[in-house]
Amino acid sequence: MGDNSELEVFEGLPPKPVSAEAVKSLGESDAVTGTLPLECRFNDIITEFLLYKNEKIFDFAFDPSTETWYLLEDREHTEETFHDVEETLMDRLHDWREEHVLPYLVENDLIPNFEF
């Protein structure tokens, strides 16, 4: 997951992490069913979230080194596959955080240094 050149840039948010409230407001659109931000254990800043629209789930992630939001993936689901699809995308977002966000935060002394 190291190369971002294959990822679609998402310009619907400012080029910085956002608050949970900003992510939740995306879910208030008629076209969007809802959102699920991944809460951070260090602050209330959101760098990853899921967006639900019709029969699809989209996962978005922020790369602090490029100050860019990316659409990592979107997947269709049925009522029967909803939880499996959601879990798969959530795992991808956690992997993104471990690879892209946490090292950046540690390197820039934005959170306490800890072992990954």
Secondary structure, DSSP 8 states (H G I E B T S, - for coil): ----TTSEEE-SS-SS-EEHHHHHHHTTSTT--EEEE---SSSSEESEEEEEETTEEEEEEEETTTTEEEEEEEEE--TTTHHHHHHHHHHHHHHHIIIIIHHHHHHTTSS-----
